[in-house]
Amino acid sequence: MRADELVACRGRLEEFAGEVFAPLVRADQRVKGGLYLRGLLLDGRRKSMQPMAGRLGVDHQQLQQFMTSSTWPVNTVRAGVARRAVAVVRPQVWVVDDTGFPKDGTSSPGVARQHSATLGKVGNCQIGVRVQAASDTASCPLSWRLFLPSSWDKGRSCQPSGPLPHPRRRASRAEVAARAGHARCN
């Protein structure tokens, strides 16, 4: 969406952001949530913090802190978006699908040599899994999560009293929660 198109629908967008981010307790978080939403909607191939901030004309730290270190009820916000999307899409089917994200290196959470339908082969990648509402005229992802392959559970037992997940694999800036693990363990 071009900046002039965003301006044209700003009232509707602010109403949407106000509803979606209403569960956020602090006003500054709600403002940054709306800013992040505008950044996602603006034209531009890269949707990471710095390019989005550049298009918005703001310091990227505002977006970065909102997404990485600000505590807010992600699941409550996601559920609100899902309710609104289901009302608009009026799904005829529910789609469960995965998407592979090719990666160099092994530092990013969930990266492993694994099969990716997106790549069409086994490759070094992350896998995101989503549930999507779909009809003949529209579709929308409603919930998603990062798939953690079993290699990220090295040293972890599937029993609650078992050893904790392998610390080196999870010692990244993304801070993978100790309770998160391979699907067979959850």
Salt bridges, closest charged atoms under 4 A:
ASP4 OD1 - ARG2 NE 3.10
GLU5 OE2 - ARG2 NH1 3.56
GLU14 OE2 - ARG10 NE 2.79
GLU19 OE1 - ARG84 NH1 2.45
ASP28 OD2 - ARG26 NH2 2.76
ASP59 OD1 - HIS60 ND1 3.75
ASP97 OD2 - ARG130 NH2 3.31
ASP153 OD1 - ARG156 NH1 3.38
ASP153 OD1 - ARG170 NH2 3.00
